[in-house]
Structures are given as structure tokens and as C-alpha cells.
């Protein structure tokens, strides 16, 4: 009612300051507001880049629009173009309206995809066949995912599917099937053939594993 000035240190809108900063500036991870007799202190913590989301896998690397993602998969800032795969890259997904200020996947699915990626990478590292290294993940809206591999100038993919309420059994089945194909002497022989290039390994269909060479 005009009895006190709005800039009075005793009644400043602490909660409103928090909400305005967190909701309007995506790169801010947390806000801490405090005051003294004559001053107001606003301490912000920035989000740390962990991954990238890029808009078009078919474009040349330097022509893609990419955004930084934090550890939770939330897009918070435009990223520069990198000539090499500096961060794990995500593509696809439900990107209507863009991902700025949004997460590319629910936490349980992002965690599951990363667990499967780590498990597959470990199997590759421990085995004899050479597939290369994972540089990205392609997200489809129907629950399919592709791990994107590069080996020199060659690229290949490992395809799997997850339900929205992904379980430990699902992750174990994918891991078990991939270990089975990587220990198959027939597959290893074809993979080691210098005249053949692996195009994909498909882990989506029951107990079967499909793969294709060019």
C-alpha cells in the first residue's frame, strides 16, 4: 500500500528472484539469494556441458546446429561447431519447438541409454573385434535408439529398443544379446574381412540378432 519502498532489504521478493532467473535463463543451474543491511547478493551456479544435441546428422559436422546439454540432458546454450567429437552427441527425438530449456529424454531413459552405451563399449574394449568408438546416439520417437560408431572413415550403428518404463531386465537382455554376437566366430570372421564394412547390428527382435555388411 505504499507504506514501504519495494527495494526494502527486509521485504525483497526472494522467491520471485529465484523463479525468474531459473525459468528464464537456461544456463543457470541454481540460484542463492541473500542480503545484508544495504546489499542484495545473488549467487548463480552455471550448468556444466556434458553432452551435445545436434539438429541434423546428415549434414556435415561443421554445418550442424548443436546445443550444450548438462548431465541431466537439458539443453541450455548454443554450442560452437567442433571438428571432432568432443562430447557425446544426441540426435533426433521429439524436437518440436526446440530443446532449449528442455531435456532430450526423461531421466530414467537417459540413464538407461547411457548404461547400455557404457556396457556395449566395455564389451567392445574387452573383445577382439574392432568396431570403433561411440560418438553419438540417435533417438527415435517410437522407443528405438541407435548407437553411432566411427572407425576411421567408416561408420556403423547398434540398434536397440526401450520401453518408457525401462526395466533392469530390458537392459540385461540387450547386453546379453550384444555379448553373444560379439563372441560369435561367424560374426568375428565377417567383421575381420577387410573387404566388408559393418553397417549395423540390430538387437530389437526377441532372441535374434540381425546384422548387415556392405
C-alpha positions in Angstrom: 0.0 0.0 0.0 3.0 2.3 -0.4 4.0 2.2 3.2 7.3 0.6 2.5 9.6 1.0 -0.6 9.8 -2.0 -2.9 13.6 -2.1 -2.6 13.5 -2.5 1.2 16.0 -5.2 2.1 13.6 -6.8 4.6 10.8 -7.5 2.1 12.5 -8.1 -1.2 10.9 -10.9 -3.3 13.5 -13.7 -2.8 11.3 -16.5 -4.1 10.3 -14.4 -7.2 14.0 -13.7 -8.0 14.8 -17.4 -7.8 11.9 -18.3 -10.1 12.6 -15.6 -12.7 16.3 -16.5 -13.0 15.8 -20.3 -13.2 12.8 -20.1 -15.6 14.2 -17.5 -18.0 18.0 -18.3 -18.1 18.5 -21.9 -19.1 22.3 -22.0 -18.4 21.6 -21.2 -14.7 21.6 -24.4 -12.6 20.8 -23.0 -9.2 20.3 -19.6 -7.5 21.1 -18.5 -4.0 19.8 -15.1 -2.8 20.9 -13.4 0.4 21.1 -9.9 1.8 22.9 -7.6 4.2 21.8 -4.3 5.6 22.5 -2.4 2.4 23.0 -5.0 -0.2 21.4 -7.9 -2.1 23.5 -10.8 -3.2 22.5 -13.2 -6.0 24.8 -16.2 -6.5 24.2 -18.4 -9.5 25.7 -21.7 -10.4 26.1 -22.4 -14.2 25.2 -25.7 -15.8 28.3 -27.7 -16.9 28.4 -29.0 -20.5 28.3 -32.8 -20.6 26.8 -33.8 -24.0 25.5 -32.2 -27.2 22.2 -32.3 -29.1 22.6 -31.6 -32.8 19.9 -31.0 -35.3 20.9 -32.9 -38.4 23.0 -36.0 -38.6 23.0 -35.9 -42.4 24.7 -32.5 -42.6 28.5 -32.1 -42.5 29.8 -31.7 -38.9 30.6 -28.0 -39.2 27.1 -27.3 -40.7 25.1 -28.7 -37.8 23.4 -26.6 -35.2 24.3 -28.0 -31.8 23.4 -27.2 -28.2 25.1 -28.0 -24.9 23.4 -30.5 -22.6 24.1 -30.8 -18.9 24.3 -34.1 -17.1 20.5 -34.4 -16.9 20.2 -34.0 -20.7 18.8 -30.4 -20.5 19.7 -28.1 -23.4 20.9 -24.8 -22.0 23.1 -23.0 -24.6 24.1 -22.9 -28.2 27.4 -24.7 -28.8 30.1 -23.9 -31.3 30.9 -26.3 -34.1 33.5 -28.9 -33.3 35.6 -30.6 -35.9 36.0 -33.7 -33.8 33.5 -35.5 -31.5 34.4 -33.6 -28.3 31.2 -34.5 -26.5 28.8 -37.5 -26.9 26.3 -36.2 -29.4 22.5 -36.8 -29.4 20.3 -36.6 -32.5 16.6 -36.9 -33.3 13.9 -37.0 -30.6 10.7 -35.0 -30.3 12.3 -31.6 -31.1 9.1 -29.6 -31.9 9.7 -26.2 -30.5 13.4 -26.9 -29.9 15.1 -28.3 -26.8 16.3 -25.1 -25.2 15.4 -25.3 -21.6 14.1 -28.8 -22.1 15.5 -32.3 -21.5 16.0 -34.6 -24.5 14.8 -37.6 -22.6 13.1 -38.5 -19.3 15.7 -39.2 -16.6 15.1 -42.9 -16.5 15.5 -43.3 -20.2 18.6 -41.1 -20.5 20.2 -43.1 -17.7 19.3 -46.4 -19.3 20.7 -45.4 -22.7 23.9 -44.3 -21.2 24.2 -47.5 -19.2 23.7 -49.6 -22.3 26.3 -47.4 -24.2 28.8 -48.0 -21.4 28.2 -51.7 -21.3 28.5 -52.1 -25.1 31.7 -50.0 -25.1 33.2 -52.3 -22.4 32.3 -55.4 -24.3 33.9 -54.0 -27.4 37.0 -53.0 -25.4 37.3 -56.4 -23.8 36.8 -58.4 -27.1 38.8 -59.0 -30.2 36.6 -57.5 -33.0 37.2 -53.8 -33.7 34.0 -51.7 -34.1 35.5 -48.3 -33.3 34.2 -45.8 -30.7 30.7 -44.5 -29.9 30.3 -40.8 -30.8 26.6 -40.4 -30.7 23.1 -41.6 -30.0 20.1 -41.2 -32.4 16.7 -41.0 -30.6 13.6 -42.2 -32.4 10.1 -41.3 -31.2 8.9 -45.0 -31.2 11.4 -46.1 -28.5 14.2 -47.1 -30.8 17.8 -45.9 -30.3 20.9 -46.2 -32.3 24.4 -46.0 -31.0 26.6 -44.3 -33.7 30.1 -45.7 -34.1 33.0 -44.4 -36.1 36.1 -46.3 -37.1 38.4 -44.2 -39.2 36.2 -43.0 -42.1 33.7 -45.9 -41.6 30.5 -45.7 -39.5 28.2 -48.3 -38.1 25.2 -48.5 -35.8 23.9 -50.6 -33.0 20.1 -50.5 -32.8 18.0 -51.4 -29.7 14.6 -50.6 -28.2 13.5 -49.5 -24.8 10.0 -49.1 -23.2 9.2 -45.8 -21.5 9.3 -47.5 -18.1 12.5 -49.3 -18.9 13.4 -52.2 -16.5 16.7 -53.8 -15.5 15.6 -57.0 -17.4 15.4 -55.0 -20.7 18.9 -53.6 -20.2 20.3 -57.1 -19.3 18.7 -58.7 -22.4 20.3 -56.1 -24.7 23.7 -56.6 -23.0 23.4 -60.3 -23.2 22.5 -60.3 -26.9 25.3 -58.0 -27.8 27.9 -60.1 -25.9 26.5 -63.2 -27.8 27.0 -61.6 -31.2 30.5 -60.3 -30.3 31.5 -63.8 -29.3 30.2 -65.5 -32.4 33.0 -66.9 -34.6 30.9 -66.4 -37.8 30.4 -62.7 -37.0 34.0 -62.2 -36.0 35.2 -63.8 -39.2 33.0 -61.5 -41.3 34.0 -58.4 -39.3 37.6 -59.1 -39.7 37.2 -59.4 -43.5 39.0 -56.3 -44.8 36.6 -56.2 -47.8 33.5 -55.9 -45.7 32.2 -52.9 -43.7 29.7 -53.4 -40.9 26.6 -51.3 -41.5 24.5 -52.2 -38.4 23.8 -54.7 -35.6 20.1 -54.9 -34.7 19.2 -56.1 -31.2 15.4 -55.3 -31.2 13.9 -58.6 -32.2 13.4 -61.2 -29.4 16.3 -63.6 -29.1 17.5 -62.9 -32.6 20.3 -60.6 -33.6 20.4 -59.2 -37.1 23.4 -57.6 -38.7 24.4 -56.3 -42.2 27.6 -55.7 -44.0 28.1 -53.6 -47.1 
